[in-house]
Amino acid sequence: ANAAEAKKTYTIATDTTFPPFEYQDASGNYVGIDLDLLKAIAEDQGFEYRLQPLGFNAAVQALQSNNVDGVIAGMSITDERKQTFDFSDPYFEAGPIMGVDEQNTAIMSYEDLRGLRVAVKTGTEGAAFAESIRDQYGFTIVTFDDSTQLIEEVKAGGSAAYFEDYPVVAYGIAQGNGMKTPLGKEAGGSYGFAVNKGQNAELLEMFNAGLANLRENGKYDEIMAKYLGESF
Ligand code: GLN
């Protein structure tokens, strides 16, 4: 083998704070379902990668502009995104849900949002859902780049509610973040690993093959149980 055939190290972008999919532990290491899956798949398939925690919207933009090879960031597989990106097989079911402060008894339905502010995260499926019902229910949307800012905004009373993927909202509530969900979840895309359309096909193939192996050998269930408990 010569230098030109040397194995490529893929650059993979992720979100910064999207627990339980990616977040920093007490020692500042990035952990979470996405990162454990990626690590296990890379080991299974024998590829090397460098992780770039950029934030969700920045990660998607970095992929679109070819600054990274792939994105794993609880990224929903949507028809619109399929025009720009190629997605792996789905690895987790999601969909946005409305969260409010647990003390708040005034917001029981979307009708109760009339004239109020709603917080969403830039470029997400939750943001797109909020935009799709904004005119019907007459609320205003404020956007933030980071999931933690949504909780801070609602806690501080700046916004009456926020929209975010239900596994992330449920995880935050279970961790005691002081929020609650008055309504059920909305339909949404499942999570997939993304590469730029028509590029890094071999990486996508390895991701799918590794994911299938992990589902087969129990490692997928092990990772889910580690972050979600035995009852996921
Ligand atoms: N699943 C959502 C989306 O793809 C949010 C992802 C995220 O915030 N990391 O838009």
Boltz pocket constraint, residues with backbone or C-beta under 6 A from the ligand:
constraints:
  - pocket:
      binder: B
      contacts: [[A, 15], [A, 18], [A, 56], [A, 73], [A, 74], [A, 75], [A, 76], [A, 77], [A, 94], [A, 121], [A, 123], [A, 124], [A, 125], [A, 126], [A, 165], [A, 189]]
      max_distance: 6.0
